[in-house]
């Protein structure tokens, strides 16, 4: 759990705000206040053990940390299904998944000759910014092997959509609970200075003369109540990268002046109407699309 706490506190997170305020902040406060025992979350991480299934038309394998087992046992012409469930970090912990656990399965799908396409089954509000590049590289690797990558998702928000925009086809699961978008960047922080000073605690930091710009954005925000350096030097560049990436990947599908690029999260018919997804369907529908795309590429 220490690894999870450290990464959440030190890394830039790209997650939907509702999850942050209703789940992460209460959990983080309970840990910091000592209200939650260290082992309380150890058994909450679900197993992603792979299993092979056979259907009337195609077979597919669900890949997790032991993806090779399922993919090796899948029949020729199979579509691999790799779940990305929950909020992800760069490195996994006892109760969260990391890119280091999921990404190898994606690469494996690209390598296996009996796998012709990949479906990412996503239900995630986002994750660590540091986890995004490994996912993108892995998706591109599969595509470089001539294999289509299809995203099927219920909640695909923030960093999860960042990753998903690189897929060849995006499918929202349903009109009731599915939500796509949250393309944006923000910072949330808590200022304990006044409370600490009331207790007689003063926090002081001394920098070397040569390090006058070290932590400049944070110091201006906390010490001088000036958010401009943080906005200009970190938030704007990060948001610009995110928006430009989606614009390039979904070119011709999302309007240039759409509220999609203002961080809005869309539900129901608006998901496809706004171009965030290409259609609606179940996981089995996504398998059909992936299989059909693979057949077209094979001629």
N, C-alpha and C positions, 0 to 999 in steps of 0.2 A: 504493500500500500504506500510505502514511502516513495517508491519510484513514481507512482501515479500522482501523488500530491506534489512532488517536485516538478514534474512535467507540466501539470496544470498551472502551477504558480509561475513558472519561468517562461513558458512558451506562449506565442501568440495563438489564440484559439479562434477558429472560424466556425462558430456554432450559432444556431438560432437563439435569439435573446430569451425566448420563453423558457428554454431548457436551462439557460444560465441562471435566471432569477428564481425559477421554481424548483430546480433540482440541484445544480452544482453549488450555488452560493450557500444554501442551507446545509448541504452536506459538508462543504469546506469549513463552515463556521463550527459545525458540530465536532469535526475532527480537531480543529485548532483550540476549541474550548475544552477538549478532553471528554466530551459527552459520548463519543463513539469509541468503542474498544478497537484496537488495531486489527483484530481478526474478524470484525463484523461484516466486512464485504468480501471475504476470501472465497466464499462459495457462490457468489452471484454471477460469475463468469460462466456462460454456457459453453458446452463443448461444440466445436465445429468439425467433429470427426466426419470424414467423408463417407458417403454411401453411394452405391451405384444403383440406378433404377432403369428399368426397361419399359418402354412404351410401344405402342403399335407401330409407330413410324421411326422413332429415333430413340437412342439411349443417351442419358446424360449423367454426369458425375458431379456431386456436390463436393467441392474441394475446400479443405481447411488447412490446418497445420500439417496434416499428413496427406496432402492432396495427391501425391504420387500413387498412393495405394488405390484410390478410387479411379484415377485416370488410367492407370495401368490396366485395371480390370474392365474398363469400359470398352464396348465394342467399337469397331471401325465406323467412322461417320458420326461420332458422338458430339454432343454439345456440352461443354463444361459449365456448371453453375457454381459460382463462388459468392457466398453471402458476405455482405458488408453491413453488419447489424450493430446499431448503437453508435455512440460517438467514439471516434478512433484517435489514437495518439501515434507518434512516430514509433514508440516502443511499447509493447504490450505489458500489462501488469496482471495481478491476480484477478482483477475484475473489469479490465478493459482490453480491447483488442488493439494491436499495434500494426503499423504498416509492415514491420519486420515479420509478422506472422501471416498476414494475408497476401502480401505482394509475391512471395515465392510461389504461391499456388497459381497466380496469374501468369507468371513466367513459365511455369510448368505446362499450363494449357497451350502456350505458344509453341513449346518444344515437342509435345506429344503428337505423333503422326495420326493416332486414332481420334484426336480431337480436331474438329473442323471449325468450331466457333465457340465463343465464350459469352455467357450471360452473367452479368453482375447483378445479384439480387440485393438491392439496397433498401435499407430502412434506417436512415441516419439523419440527425440534425446537424452533422458537421463534425469537425474535429480540429486537430492541431494543424497549423499552417505548415509545419515541418514535415507532416506526413503526406502532404499533397504531391510533391515532386516524385517520390518513389512510385506512387500509384500511376501518375501520368506516364512515366518512363515504361512501366510494365505494360500498360494498355497499348502504347505505341509499339512495343516489341511484338505483342500478339498480332497487331495489325500489319506489322512488317513481314509477318509470315503468311500474309494473305488471308488471315482469318478475321471475320467480322466480330466486333464486340458490341453487344446489345445490353443496355441498362434496363432493368425492370425494377421499379421502386414504388414504395408507399410514401414515406417522407424522404425527400431528397433536397436537403437544404444546405446552404452556405458551402463549406468545404466539400461536402458530398456532391453538390451540384458542380462545383469547380472540376472535380474528377469526372463526373458523369458527362460533362459537355464534350469530352474527348471521344465518347462512344459513337458508333456509327448510327445507332438508333436508340431513342429514349422512349420508354413505355411506362406510363403511370398505371398503377394497379386498378384504381377504381374512382368513382365520382363522389364517394362518401368521405373517405378518410385521407386520401392521397393529398400531398402538398409538396410543391416544387418551388424553388427560388431562393429567397433570402440572399441575393447577390449583393453583398455589401460588407463594410468593415466598421467596427466601432470598438471603443475601449470602455471598460467599467472598472472603477477602482474605489476602494474605501479609505477614507482619511481618518486615522486614529490619533492624529497629533493632539487635538484638544483634550481627548479623553486621557491620553498618556500624561499630558502636562498637569492635569488635575491630580494625578497620582504621584506627581513629582518626578516623572520620567521625561527626560529630554533626549531626543535622538540627534546626534551630531555626526557629521561626516566631513572628513578633511581629504582634499584631493591634492595630488602633486601639481605643481605649477604647469607642467607640460600636459596635464590631463584636464584642461579647463572645459573641454567639450564632452567628456565622459559622462554618460547618463544625463546629458543636457536636457533632453525632452522631458524626462521624468522629474528632474529637479525644478524645471520651470513650472511644471504642472503642480507639484506638491508644495514647493516652497513659495512660489510667486503667484499661484492660481492662474497661470498663463498656459492655456492649452495649445496656443498657436504652433510652437515648434513640434509638438506631437502630431498635430493635424497635418502640418505641411511636410514634415520629414518622414513620417511613418504611415499615417492613415491614408492620406491622399495617394501616395505611390502604391500602397498595397491595394487600395480599392481600384485604382486605375489598371493595375495588372490584371485583377480579377475580371473587371468589366471588359477590358480589351480582349482577354482570352475567350470569354463567352461570345463576344461579338464575332470573333474570328471563327470559332467552332460552330456557331449557330447562324452563320451569315445567311441572309435571305429568309430566315425562319422567325427571328425576333426583330421587331421594328426598332430602328435606331433610337427613337424617342420614347420607347416603352418605359413604363414605370418599373419594369423588371429590373432595370439598371439603377433603380433607386432603393433597392433592398426589399421590395415587397415580396411576401410569400403568397403564392397563389394556390387555390383549391378548385376542385370540381372541373367543369368544362373549360374554365379559364386557363388551366395548365396547358392544354393543347392550343386553345385559341391564341394565347400569347406567344406560342412557339417554344415553350419550355420543354415540351415533350412532343413526340410525333404521333402518339396514339394512346389508347387505353387498352388494357388487357391483363389477363392473369399471367402467372409465371409460365404456364403451358403455352399461352399465346406468344410469349417472348421467345420460347424455345422454337416455335414454328417459324417466327420471323428470322431468328438466327440461323436456323437450318436452311431456310429458303435462300437467305443471302449467301450462305456458304455454297449452296448448289449452283447459284448463278455465277459465282466467281470461279467455280470449278468447270463451268461450261457444261 
